[in-house]
Amino acid sequence: PSFLYSESLGGAIALLITLRRSGSPWNGLILNGAMCGISDKFKPPWPLEHFLSIAAAIIPTWRVVPTRGSIPDVSFKEEWKRKLAIASPKRTMDRPRA
């Protein structure tokens, strides 16, 4: 048997691909924290959300997304998980892209 494993936004993409295809080449999905939606408390105000959509289409690498505090501080409730995220060598210190 074969399984498709994905995390975060990759989980949403894997789920979308699987639901759109008939006769999937794998036997199942393993989704780790699939990001299938964004909570309203993390979305920017309405006008800014639409501005960012336009900015992403024109300048996708522009690091303009406003954040409230650092990403690990708002993403992890447990201190040990926050420290683990901060210690990750693949973690970026930059602001999110549009």
Backbone as numpy.savetxt, mean C-alpha at the origin, in Angstrom:
# Nx Ny Nz CAx CAy CAz Cx Cy Cz
0.84 -28.62 -5.85 0.01 -27.41 -5.85 0.88 -26.16 -5.85
0.35 -25.10 -6.41 1.06 -23.81 -6.42 0.15 -22.73 -5.86
0.77 -21.78 -5.19 0.04 -20.69 -4.54 0.68 -19.37 -4.94
-0.14 -18.35 -5.03 0.34 -16.99 -5.29 0.37 -16.26 -3.96
1.55 -15.79 -3.55 1.71 -15.07 -2.29 1.92 -13.59 -2.60
1.24 -12.74 -1.85 1.43 -11.30 -2.05 1.13 -10.55 -0.77
1.66 -9.33 -0.69 1.51 -8.48 0.48 1.02 -7.09 0.07
0.33 -6.45 0.99 -0.09 -5.05 0.87 -0.80 -4.78 -0.45
-0.36 -3.80 -1.21 -1.00 -3.47 -2.49 -0.90 -4.65 -3.46
0.18 -5.42 -3.36 0.33 -6.61 -4.19 -0.80 -7.60 -3.94
-1.30 -7.65 -2.70 -2.42 -8.52 -2.37 -3.69 -8.11 -3.11
-3.93 -6.82 -3.18 -5.10 -6.32 -3.92 -4.96 -6.62 -5.41
-3.76 -6.47 -5.94 -3.52 -6.74 -7.36 -3.68 -8.23 -7.65
-3.13 -9.09 -6.78 -3.26 -10.54 -6.96 -4.72 -10.97 -6.90
-5.47 -10.38 -5.98 -6.89 -10.70 -5.86 -7.65 -10.28 -7.12
-7.35 -9.10 -7.62 -8.00 -8.60 -8.84 -7.68 -9.50 -10.04
-6.41 -9.87 -10.19 -6.01 -10.74 -11.30 -6.73 -12.09 -11.20
-6.78 -12.64 -10.00 -7.41 -13.95 -9.80 -8.90 -13.90 -10.11
-9.58 -12.85 -9.69 -11.01 -12.74 -9.92 -11.35 -12.49 -11.39
-10.44 -11.86 -12.12 -10.69 -11.55 -13.53 -10.36 -12.72 -14.46
-9.52 -13.65 -14.00 -9.10 -14.76 -14.86 -9.96 -15.98 -14.60
-10.23 -16.71 -15.65 -10.86 -18.01 -15.46 -9.77 -19.06 -15.67
-9.76 -20.06 -14.86 -8.72 -21.08 -14.99 -7.37 -20.58 -14.52
-7.27 -20.21 -13.27 -6.05 -19.68 -12.69 -4.92 -20.72 -12.70
-3.66 -20.32 -12.96 -2.56 -21.29 -12.99 -2.13 -21.75 -11.59
-2.67 -21.16 -10.53 -2.32 -21.56 -9.16 -3.55 -22.12 -8.45
-3.26 -22.85 -7.37 -4.33 -23.51 -6.62 -4.93 -22.64 -5.53
-4.28 -21.56 -5.19 -4.81 -20.70 -4.15 -3.99 -19.44 -3.98
-4.51 -18.55 -3.15 -3.84 -17.27 -2.85 -3.47 -17.23 -1.38
-2.34 -16.61 -1.10 -1.96 -16.30 0.27 -1.78 -14.79 0.30
-2.71 -14.11 0.98 -2.68 -12.64 1.03 -2.26 -12.20 2.42
-1.19 -11.45 2.49 -0.68 -10.95 3.76 -0.95 -9.45 3.84
-1.95 -9.07 4.60 -2.28 -7.65 4.76 -2.67 -7.00 3.45
-3.52 -7.65 2.68 -3.92 -7.10 1.38 -4.59 -5.74 1.54
-4.08 -4.75 0.81 -4.61 -3.39 0.89 -5.71 -3.22 -0.15
-6.91 -3.62 0.22 -8.03 -3.57 -0.71 -8.82 -2.28 -0.58
-8.42 -1.41 0.30 -9.09 -0.13 0.48 -8.29 0.74 1.43
-8.60 2.01 1.45 -7.92 2.94 2.36 -8.95 3.51 3.30
-8.66 3.44 4.58 -9.57 3.97 5.60 -9.76 5.48 5.40
-10.97 5.95 5.64 -11.26 7.38 5.49 -10.37 8.24 6.40
-9.96 7.70 7.54 -9.13 8.51 8.44 -7.72 8.74 7.89
-7.32 7.95 6.87 -6.00 8.14 6.27 -6.07 8.87 4.93
-7.27 9.09 4.41 -7.40 9.80 3.15 -7.24 11.31 3.36
-6.64 11.99 2.39 -6.53 13.45 2.50 -7.90 14.09 2.24
-8.05 15.37 2.55 -9.31 16.06 2.26 -9.66 15.95 0.77
-10.95 16.02 0.45 -11.46 15.80 -0.91 -10.70 16.56 -2.00
-10.51 17.89 -1.89 -9.82 18.58 -3.01 -8.38 18.10 -3.18
-7.71 17.83 -2.07 -6.32 17.38 -2.14 -6.23 15.99 -2.75
-7.19 15.13 -2.44 -7.21 13.78 -3.01 -7.28 13.85 -4.54
-8.11 14.72 -5.08 -8.23 14.86 -6.54 -7.00 15.52 -7.14
-6.41 16.48 -6.43 -5.17 17.10 -6.90 -4.07 16.05 -7.00
-3.99 15.17 -6.00 -2.94 14.15 -6.00 -3.14 13.15 -7.14
-4.38 12.85 -7.48 -4.65 11.96 -8.61 -4.14 12.57 -9.91
-4.36 13.86 -10.08 -3.88 14.56 -11.27 -2.35 14.63 -11.26
-1.79 14.94 -10.09 -0.32 15.01 -9.96 0.31 13.65 -10.27
-0.32 12.57 -9.82 0.22 11.23 -10.06 0.22 10.90 -11.55
-0.76 11.39 -12.28 -0.82 11.13 -13.72 0.24 11.93 -14.47
0.53 13.15 -13.99 1.48 14.02 -14.67 2.92 13.77 -14.21
3.12 13.73 -12.89 4.46 13.56 -12.31 4.40 12.43 -11.28
4.40 11.16 -11.70 4.20 10.05 -10.76 5.29 9.88 -9.70
6.47 10.40 -9.93 7.55 10.23 -8.95 7.66 11.40 -7.97
6.79 12.39 -8.10 6.83 13.57 -7.23 6.47 13.17 -5.81
7.32 13.43 -4.86 7.10 13.08 -3.45 6.40 14.25 -2.76
5.07 14.26 -2.88 4.29 15.41 -2.44 3.22 15.05 -1.42
2.97 13.76 -1.19 1.87 13.36 -0.32 2.13 13.81 1.12
1.22 14.60 1.68 1.40 15.03 3.07 1.12 13.87 4.02
1.94 13.75 5.04 1.74 12.69 6.03 1.68 13.30 7.42
0.90 12.69 8.27 0.82 13.13 9.67 1.78 12.28 10.49
2.96 12.79 10.74 3.97 12.01 11.46 4.65 11.03 10.52
5.48 10.19 11.09 6.17 9.20 10.26 5.25 8.03 9.97
5.48 7.37 8.86 4.64 6.25 8.45 4.63 5.14 9.51
5.79 4.72 10.06 5.73 3.68 11.10 4.95 4.11 12.35
5.02 5.38 12.71 4.30 5.85 13.90 2.79 5.74 13.74
2.28 5.99 12.55 0.83 5.93 12.33 0.38 4.55 11.86
1.32 3.70 11.43 0.94 2.40 10.89 0.93 1.27 11.91
1.73 1.38 12.95 1.87 0.29 13.91 1.49 0.73 15.31
0.57 -0.02 15.93 0.16 0.29 17.30 1.16 -0.25 18.32
1.75 -1.39 18.01 2.68 -2.02 18.95 4.10 -1.53 18.71
4.75 -1.17 19.79 6.09 -0.57 19.72 7.10 -1.50 19.04
7.07 -2.80 19.35 8.06 -3.71 18.76 7.91 -3.80 17.24
6.67 -3.71 16.74 6.46 -3.73 15.29 6.96 -2.44 14.66
6.75 -1.32 15.36 7.22 -0.03 14.86 8.75 -0.03 14.76
9.42 -0.56 15.79 10.89 -0.62 15.78 11.39 -1.53 14.67
10.68 -2.63 14.44 11.06 -3.56 13.38 10.94 -2.88 12.01
9.87 -2.13 11.81 9.66 -1.43 10.54 10.74 -0.37 10.33
11.08 0.35 11.37 12.11 1.40 11.27 13.48 0.80 10.97
13.74 -0.39 11.52 15.04 -1.04 11.33 15.19 -1.71 9.96
14.11 -1.84 9.22 14.16 -2.52 7.93 15.07 -1.77 6.95
16.01 -2.48 6.32 16.91 -1.81 5.37 16.20 -1.35 4.09
15.01 -1.90 3.81 14.29 -1.53 2.60 13.33 -0.36 2.82
13.21 0.10 4.06 12.28 1.19 4.37 12.86 2.51 3.87
12.01 3.30 3.26 12.44 4.61 2.78 12.09 5.68 3.81
12.87 6.70 3.87 12.62 7.82 4.78 11.88 8.95 4.05
11.71 8.78 2.73 11.07 9.82 1.92 9.56 9.83 2.09
8.96 10.96 1.75 7.49 11.06 1.76 6.93 10.21 0.62
5.70 9.74 0.75 5.09 8.94 -0.32 4.96 9.73 -1.62
5.00 9.02 -2.72 4.84 9.64 -4.04 3.37 9.92 -4.32
3.13 10.83 -5.26 1.76 11.18 -5.63 1.03 9.96 -6.15
